[in-house]
Amino acid sequence: MSSPTDTRSRDLQGRAAQLIPGGVNSPVRAMRAIGRDPLWIRAGDGAELVDVDGNRYVDYVCSWGPLIHGHAHPRIVDAVCEAARSGMSFGAPTEGELLLAQEIAARMQSVEMVRSTSSGTEASMTAIRLARAATGRRAIIKFAGAYHGHLDSLLAEAGSGVATAAAGRSVPASPGVTEGAAEDTIVSPWNDSRALEEAAEWAAERGGLAAIIAEPLPANMGLVPPQDGFLQEVREVAARCGALLILDEVISGFRVARGGAQQLLGVSADLTIMGKVIGGGLPAGAVGGPAELMGMLAPEGEVYHAGTLSGNPLAVAAGLASLSMLDEDAYMRLAATTEKLANLLAAAAGDRPVQVVSCPGLLTVFFSERPVRSFADAKACDLDAYGRWCRGLLSRGVYPPPSQFEAWFPSLAHQQEQLERTASAAEESFRELE
Ligand SMILES: *Cc1c(COP(=O)(O)O)cnc(C)c1O
């Protein structure tokens, strides 16, 4: 196997490292988790990427979720160009914002009103602030391995001695996060009902639980779906405690089904966080919920949220164009593509200690002998083998998520031929590990 050249990527990375921390504007892009430097991208079309050295890849990152129609879909590009010609931003309401809110509310059963943001992180911040204001309480339960953006209060991890079962005070997961910001967040292991009950009790004894926040289909530790009944239990615990259930559908919303994971899994949130697909590749997020809660946001109510570029006309145009092509047929096609890919990858893996986990539109290849049900299971994967396998894929024209803890994002642009090429590259890369 001859590795493709990456001269230009290495040159750009060397220069960028002097100007941008790590050379990247978001850490996972650096590819350190798979033991190599990033490939710098020149362009994308459909399901494929071209790097600055001219190498072509079948792309399974797809910008980490927004590109459900693949790269540079002509209808989205046209919508953005048309919007741009009428002005990039006004700081005043535009009709597209209304249409996007309408489209989201029509799809998401638990959403009556929508507030747009520029990112999923901001939507999380706003949902947490709203939940605390609505309940007059402080504590938040989040699940280990879930990601809700880079806000201080959720950059928390279980303190030592609380990682297994009993809930307790969390500690900052990053330098620069104060203990104060982390201590109102309780980190509970995913798919563990006992621990969740204990966490809820612990919160109740200390001033009360404001909200439980969860990714209904967690995809930031690799894809780790809820075990039967777990999400329903999360819903019940929140209701019983008088706390809000915040479902983070930044990835799952508008990807796994028309009405998101809430529709697919039959569970209903009090507040829903959205992003990625609703921006069609431009910066966008949103928080949505019933009018009673959403009406607490300024200027209707007193809970502050704002954003210079919230509901930006270009982002809204891209989101609307993207959503307009997501009908029932599109979701069936995406589910079929994902299933085909999952089956091909499982066949390529053969009887190796690998778990291919998928749901419509998302997939993870875990290098684990055992099923992965929690963040602890995910962390126990053979991360070194995953890294070597990914390097093998890259050298064979397939661009996987460069971390065991990120999901693959097949798109509606992925064709059978590309899936087959992926399967051959996967099999050769598996063989190379031996
Ligand atoms: C990406 C992501 C976020 C954060 O969204 P940004 O737009 O990157 O701020 C929040 N929650 C989940 C589940 C995500 O995957």
The ligand as a MOL file (V3000), in Angstrom:
LIG
                    3D

  0  0  0     0  0            999 V3000
M  V30 BEGIN CTAB
M  V30 COUNTS 15 15 0 0 0
M  V30 BEGIN ATOM
M  V30 1 C -22.4830 19.2900 18.0770 0
M  V30 2 C -23.2900 19.1290 19.2880 0
M  V30 3 C -23.5830 20.2070 20.1470 0
M  V30 4 C -22.9470 21.5540 20.0020 0
M  V30 5 O -23.2980 22.2160 18.8330 0
M  V30 6 P -22.3070 23.3600 18.2740 0
M  V30 7 O -23.0570 23.9180 17.1150 0
M  V30 8 O -21.0350 22.6580 17.9100 0
M  V30 9 O -22.1240 24.3430 19.3660 0
M  V30 10 C -24.4820 20.0080 21.1700 0
M  V30 11 N -25.0450 18.8120 21.3610 0
M  V30 12 C -24.7780 17.7570 20.5720 0
M  V30 13 C -25.4580 16.4440 20.8280 0
M  V30 14 C -23.8660 17.8690 19.5370 0
M  V30 15 O -23.5520 16.8010 18.8010 0
M  V30 END ATOM
M  V30 BEGIN BOND
M  V30 1 1 1 2
M  V30 2 1 2 3
M  V30 3 2 2 14
M  V30 4 1 3 4
M  V30 5 2 3 10
M  V30 6 1 4 5
M  V30 7 1 5 6
M  V30 8 2 6 7
M  V30 9 1 6 8
M  V30 10 1 6 9
M  V30 11 1 10 11
M  V30 12 2 11 12
M  V30 13 1 12 13
M  V30 14 1 12 14
M  V30 15 1 14 15
M  V30 END BOND
M  V30 END CTAB
M  END
